[in-house]
Amino acid sequence: MSTQAYFDIEVVKAIITEHQAMPGAMLPILHAIQQAIGWIPSEAVPLIANGLNLSRAEVHGVMTYYPDFRRQPVGRHVMRLCRAEACQSVGADALAAYAKTTLDCDFHQTTSDGAITLEPVYCLGQCACGPAVMVDGEVHARMTPDKLDALLQAQRGAP
């Protein structure tokens, strides 16, 4: 997907104004922007920096430090595949390879139809029943290629 996706800059400005007086306002601002838009556009960085009297580098540093902040639009659904050791020991590497092939995209990418963004995550708390994936906040354990196919089909059919 293109990073030139539409977003309303006024939404970003309103969020900054609403949160800028809070102590430690940067994280709440970043979270609120991502919640409202789905990602944090590069055009928001100078606005946040200006609103908080920080440098653009400081805002960018926080955005890139935390892996949950997205700097580009995501698909309609976000699939996170556990990459932690416990899941790796029960087949997560093979499942990741299968998911990448099936989706025809790599981690941090979105399928060509815009349906699913694939992201790695380093523990979903399902260590006893891995490999695990999370789709739109819902965890699915003991994932197999067949279960993944069914899950992907359900997501592609869902808005």
C-alpha positions in Angstrom: 0.0 0.0 0.0 1.1 3.5 -0.6 2.2 5.7 2.2 0.4 8.5 0.4 -2.9 7.5 2.0 -5.5 10.1 2.9 -5.8 11.4 6.4 -7.3 14.5 7.9 -4.5 16.8 9.3 -7.1 18.6 11.3 -7.6 15.5 13.3 -3.9 15.4 14.1 -3.9 19.1 15.1 -6.9 18.6 17.4 -5.3 15.6 19.1 -2.1 17.5 19.8 -4.1 20.5 21.2 -6.1 18.2 23.4 -3.1 16.4 24.9 -0.1 18.8 24.8 -0.6 20.2 28.3 -0.3 16.7 29.8 2.9 15.7 31.5 4.6 13.2 29.2 2.2 14.1 26.4 4.1 12.6 23.5 3.1 8.9 24.0 -0.6 9.8 24.6 -0.5 12.0 21.4 1.1 9.3 19.3 -1.4 6.6 20.6 -4.4 8.9 20.0 -3.2 9.8 16.4 -2.7 6.1 15.6 -6.1 5.2 17.2 -7.8 7.9 15.1 -6.0 7.4 11.8 -4.6 3.9 12.0 -1.0 5.1 11.6 1.2 8.2 12.3 1.8 10.1 9.1 5.3 11.8 8.6 3.4 15.1 8.3 2.4 14.8 12.0 6.0 14.7 13.3 6.7 18.4 12.9 3.3 19.3 14.3 3.9 17.1 17.4 7.4 18.5 17.8 6.2 22.1 17.6 3.3 21.4 19.9 5.5 19.9 22.6 8.5 22.2 22.0 10.7 19.2 21.0 12.8 18.5 18.0 11.6 16.4 15.1 14.4 13.9 15.9 13.0 13.4 19.4 9.5 12.6 18.1 10.9 10.4 15.4 13.1 8.6 18.0 10.1 7.8 20.1 8.1 6.6 17.1 10.8 4.3 15.9 11.7 3.0 19.4 8.3 1.6 20.0 7.4 -1.1 17.5 3.6 -0.6 17.9 3.7 2.9 16.2 3.1 2.5 12.5 4.6 5.0 10.1 2.5 3.8 7.1 -1.1 2.8 6.6 -2.0 -0.8 7.4 -4.4 -3.3 5.9 -8.0 -3.6 7.0 -6.7 -6.4 9.4 -3.5 -6.7 11.2 -2.0 -10.2 11.8 0.7 -10.5 14.3 2.7 -13.7 14.3 4.6 -14.7 17.5 8.4 -14.9 16.9 9.3 -15.7 20.6 11.4 -18.8 21.4 8.5 -20.9 22.8 6.5 -20.5 19.6 9.6 -21.0 17.5 10.2 -24.3 19.2 6.8 -25.6 18.1 6.9 -24.4 14.5 6.5 -20.7 14.3 9.4 -20.3 11.8 7.6 -22.7 9.4 4.3 -20.9 10.0 5.9 -17.6 9.3 7.3 -18.8 6.1 3.9 -20.3 5.1 2.2 -17.0 6.0 4.6 -14.9 4.0 4.2 -17.2 1.0 0.4 -17.4 1.3 0.0 -13.6 1.8 2.7 -12.8 -0.7 4.2 -10.2 1.6 6.9 -10.0 4.3 6.7 -8.8 7.8 5.8 -5.1 8.0 4.0 -5.3 4.7 0.4 -5.4 3.5 -1.1 -7.7 1.0 -1.7 -6.3 -2.5 -5.5 -6.3 -1.9 -5.0 -4.2 1.3 -6.7 -6.8 3.4 -3.9 -7.9 5.8 -0.8 -6.4 7.3 1.7 -9.0 8.6 3.7 -8.1 11.7 6.1 -10.0 13.9 5.5 -9.9 17.7 7.7 -11.2 20.4 5.3 -13.0 22.7 1.5 -13.2 22.8 1.5 -15.0 26.2 0.5 -18.3 24.6 3.8 -20.0 25.3 2.1 -23.3 26.3 0.0 -23.5 23.2 2.0 -22.0 20.3 2.5 -21.2 17.7 0.2 -18.2 18.2 -1.1 -15.4 16.0 -3.2 -12.3 16.8 -5.6 -10.8 14.4 -7.1 -7.5 15.2 -6.4 -8.1 18.9 -7.8 -11.6 19.0 -5.3 -14.4 19.9 -5.4 -17.7 18.1 -3.3 -20.5 19.5 -2.0 -23.8 18.2 -1.9 -22.4 14.7 -1.3 -24.7 11.8 -1.2 -23.9 8.1 -4.7 -25.2 7.7 -6.0 -23.1 10.6 -4.2 -20.1 9.2 -5.8 -20.6 5.8 -9.2 -20.6 7.4 -8.4 -17.5 9.5 -7.1 -15.6 6.5 -10.2 -16.5 4.4 -12.4 -15.3 7.2 -10.5 -12.0 7.5 -10.5 -11.4 3.8 -14.3 -11.8 3.8 -14.7 -9.5 6.8 -14.7 -5.7 6.5 
